[in-house]
Amino acid sequence: MRFFLFTFFIIGFGVSLYGQAFDGYVVTNESDTIHCKFFVQTNFINKNIFYATSVYKSVKILSDSGEKIKYYPKDIKCFFIKGTTDGDFNFVSFKEDGYKHFYHEVVKDRLSYYRLYTTQGTTFANAIFKEFVYKDNIFLELGLFNTRKNLANLINDNKVIYDKWMDEHGYYKLKDAFNIINQYNESYKK
């Protein structure tokens, strides 16, 4: 039993504290670009698996000039991390949330889609995230009880997609919100 607990502790400790330096850049509030390396939590077995939960409130960098800097959402517009197993990540901050968090920018378009990765008591996963949409300076969470209503408020200028989304017979399910966002954006590119 002690061996099991010791092994679990070592693995858990390694997963939560092991760091990796990824290349990328930061864009300051003055629109200056700083090329840097990011120090973030990674999986200790595969150092290219990046835990986005490690940067939702702050991010640590080493600038090309050798300066170590810790940034909070109020300090920068965005940052971009390259070369993770899951691809590249762009994180942004919003005045609409009081510059409290960094959001992963998944879709940047007429209707944009973001994820906020949080730990919710665990140190392991990117699996826990909240979804947000942004359009015309309106920033809304797509939560468990408000997804249909909040998304409908932002797509009501496209009657066809809006009507399908609001169809009482369930043309689209709540899990289809991401597809609706993409369809909405594509409809304005034609």
N, C-alpha and C positions, 0 to 999 in steps of 0.2 A: 504494500500500500504506500509506503514511504517513497519507494522508487517511482511509482506512478505519479504521486504528487510532485516530487522533485522534477521529473521529466516534464510534466504539465507546466510547472512554474518556469522552467528554463525556456521551453518553447514559447509560452505566452510572453515572457519577458523579452525574448529575442524578437518576436514578431512586433511587439509594441515599441521597441526602442531602436532596432536596427535602422540605420539611415543610409541613404544613397544620394549621391550628388547627380542630379539631372541637369542638362543644359537647358537654357531658355532665356527669357528676358522679362523685365518688368517695365511697365509704362507708368511713369509718375503722373501726379496730378497736373504737372506743368508740361505734360506730353513729351518728356525726355524718355528715351529708351536706354535701359541699362542691361547689357548682356551679362549673364551671371550663371552661377550654378545654384541649384535649389537643394536644400537639405530637408528631406521629407522622410516619413516613415515608409518602410518597405517590408516586404515579406523576407524573412531571413533565409529562406531556401532559394527563392528566386528574387534577386535584388532589383529586377526590372518591374516587379509587381508593386505598383505605387498605391498607397492608401490615401485617397483623397480626403478622408476624414482628418488627416493630419494638418490640413491647410484651411479649414473652414473658418478659423478665427484669426490666424496669423500665418506668415510664411517667413522662413529664414533663407537668406541668400549669401553667397560669396561673390562679390562683384569682380569683374575682370581686373580691377585695380587692387584686389586683395582685401577689400573692406567687407567685414561681416555686418549685415544689416538685418533687422527684424522689422517686417512691415505688417501693419494692420489694415483692414479694409478702408479706413478713412485716409490712409497715407498714399494710396496708389489707385489708378484707374483699373488696371488689370495686370495679370501676369500669365505667361505661357510656358508650360513645361513640355519638353520634347523627349521622345525616346522611351516611353514606358511600354510595358507589355500591351496595355490597352490603347495605345496610340498617344497622340498629343492632347494636352488639356489646356484650354483657355479658361481662366477664372476672372470674374469681374466683381465689382462691388456696386451697390446701389444706394443712392440717397434715400430712396423710398423705404428702406429698412433701417435708416439711420446709420449706414455704413458699419453694420455689425458683423456681416459675414462675407465670405467669398463664395460666389456661385459659379458652378461649372456651366459654361455656355455651350449648350448642345446644338441649338439652332439659333442663328442670328439672321433674322429676316423681318418681313412686315409684322409677323407675330413670332416673337422669339420665345425659346423654351430653355429653362435653366433647371439645374439640380443643385440642391444644398445637401451635401453629405454630412451626416452627423453621427456621433458615436452612440448615443442613446444607451450609455452604460457599457459598451463593449469597445475593445481596442482593435478589433480585427477587421472590420468590413467596410467596403464601399457599398455593401448591399442595402444599407439603410440610408434612404435619401427622400427628401421632400421635393415635389415638383412645383415649378413656378412658371408663369407666362408673363410677357411684357409687351405692351403695345401702347403707343401714344402716351407715354409717361404713366401708364397704369400697370402696376406690378401686383399680380394676384397669385395666391397659392392655390394649387389644385389638390385640395385635401379630400379626405374620405367622404365628407358630406357636402362639399361645395363644388366638385369638379365640373359637373354638367352646367350649373348656373354660372360659375365664373368664366368658363371657356365660352359659353354662349354669349356673355356680355361683350366679348372681344371679337367674335366672328359674326355678329348680327348684320354686318354690312355685306355679307355674302349669303343671300337668301337660300340658295340651293344647299350649301353645306350646313348652314344654320338649321334649316328644316330637318335635314337628315339627323343631325346631332340631337335635336329636341324631339324627334319622333317618339311618341308614346309607346309604340310597338317595339321599340328597341332596335332600330336600324343599326345604331352604333352603341356599344357598351362603354362603360367608363374606362375600361382598359384600352380603348381605342383613341384616347385623347391625343397621344403623340401622332397617330396617323391623321387625325383631323387637322392638327397643326400643320403637318406637311402638305395635306391636300389644300388647305386654305392658302398657304403660301404659293403653292404651284398654280393655283387658279389665277393668281395675279401676274404670273409670268407669261401667260399665253397671249 
